[in-house]
Amino acid sequence: MPDVDLKLLGGAPALDFVNTIDPRFGPDAFDRLDSPAAVAEWARLAGLPRGRVGDFDHALTLRDALDRIFRAVARGKRPPGRALGALREEYVAAISTGRLVRANGGYRWRVDSILWPVLESAIELLDSPALARVKECPADDCGWLFLDGSRNATRRWCSMDGCGAKAKMRRYRRRMRGATVSR
């Protein structure tokens, strides 16, 4: 079983899926989804319903499209049309494999793709007031996307325990070096 060090800090499955590259930028970036088995393990650890992985390239295409879409939103820009088109293509491909199944005295649409909850999450987020709360962690060694759930939408870091604490420590050390130099 692949080793997936899972941190679910995005606040939505679509953002957590994007955050499977850690840190998001730079030479130390580590891709946790390096195989179909790693995608299945990520979905299991994320608590998503079981399904088939399907084409591994589709998973990576979707992750890239979601990154470009939500990173643009976090930066106050319009999502690229090509990324929105890729999301649409992945959505259509997934839903075309679905079928109606009996459930609770009626029927529901069932799609067996592991990526279906990620796609649903992305579509729901794009059509929600929460879209304005998508942010990008400013830490140099992070770059993750997250939903700011704070009351006044002032959350800055993906995690105060991780990136926020490291930033506070760096500021403290700079102050202490400055205090030592000025004595």
N, C-alpha and C positions, 0 to 999 in steps of 0.2 A: 504494500500500500504506500503511495507517495506521502512524503512528509509535507503537510500543509500547515504552516504556522498561522492559524486563523485569528485575525483581529477583525471584528465586525463593528466598525466605527462610522460607517457611511450613513446609517439611518434608513437605508432603503436597499433592497437586494441589488438593484441596478448599480448603485454607487459602490456597494461592497464588491461587486463583480469587477468593476473598474479598478478597485484598490488591491487587486491581486498581484500587482507589480509594486514592489516595495524596496527602496523608495521609488516614486513614480518616475523620477528623472535622474540622470547622472550615471557615472560609471559603475556605481555599486548597485544599480537596479537589479532586483532578483524577481524573475517571473515564476510565480507559484503555480501557474497553469502551463506546465510543459508537456502535458500528455492528456489524452482522453481520460485516463484513470485519475489524474489530478483534478480535472473538472468535476468528475463524479464525486471525488472525496470532498472537494470544496462545497459542492451542493449539499452533501450529507451533513457536513459540519455546520453549514449555514442553516440547517433545518428545513431545507426545501424538499418538496415532494420528490420521490424517486421518479426517474424517467430514463430514457436513453440519451446518451451523449450525442449521438449522431455524428456529423462531420466535424472533426476537431477544428478545421479551418473556419467553419461558421462561428464557432465559439470565439475565436480570436478576432474575427471580423466584427462580430457584435461588440466585443469589449473595446476595440479600437473606436468604433462608431460612437459608443456611449461615452467614452472618454472625451472625444472631440465635441460632442453635443453638450455635455454637462460642464466641461471645462470652459467652453465659450460662455455658457450661461453664468457660471461663477464669476467670470471676468466682465460681465455686463455686456457681452456681445451676442450677436445673433448666431445660432448654431449653423454650421456649414451645411449647405444643401446636400452635398454628397454624403455626409454622415447621416443626415435625416433619411436620405434615400436608402442607405445601407440598413438602417434600422427598419425601415418599411419592408425591404426585401427579406430580412431575417424573420420579421413578424409574419409575413405572408407565407414564407416557407414553413414556419412552425405550425401556424394555424391550419394549413392545408393538410397536415397529418392528423388533425383532430377528428373526433367522432362523438356522437351523442351517446351518453350512457345514462341508465336509470339511476336516479338519486333522489331520495327523500320524497317519493311519490310522484316525481316528475323526471325531467331530464336535465342534464348539464353537459356542457362542452368539455371534453377531456382531450388534452394534448399531452403526449407521452415524452416530450422533450424536456430534458433537465433545464434548458434555457427558457422555458415558457414562463416561470415565475419572474425571471430577470426581465424578460420582454414586457410582461404585464406591469411590473414595477416601473419600468422606464416610461411606458405609455401613460400610466396613471400620474407619474410625477410631472411629465410634460404638460398635462392637462389639469394641473392643480395649483392653487395659490402657494403651495410649499416650494414651487420651482424658484421663487424669489429668495428662498433661504438656502439654496445650494451654494456652498462655499468651497474654496480651495485652501488647504492648510498651507500657510506661508513658510513653514520650516524648510530650510534648504535641503534637509535630508528626508523630506516627506513628499509633499505635493498631493496628498490624498484629497478626495472629494468627500464632502459630508453635508448632511442637512443640519442647519442650525436650528435646534429646537428650543433655544433659550427664549425667555419671555420677550425681551426687547431686541432680539436678533443681533446680539453683539458678540456671540461666540466667535473666537478667532481661530482656535486650534482644533484639529481633528480629535485630540484627546488632551485634556489638561494633565493627565497622569504621564503621558509620553512627551509629545512635542511641546506642550505648554510648560511642563516642569523643566525640560531642557533649556527652553528659552529663558525662563526665570533664573536658572542657575548661571547661564552665560552672562545675563545682565548683572547678577550679583558678583560674579568673578571680576567683571570689568570695573564695577564700582570699588571692589576691594583693591584691585591693582591701582586704580586711581588714588585711593586713599593712602596706599603705601607710598606711592611716588610723591605725593604732596606733603608728606611728613618731614 
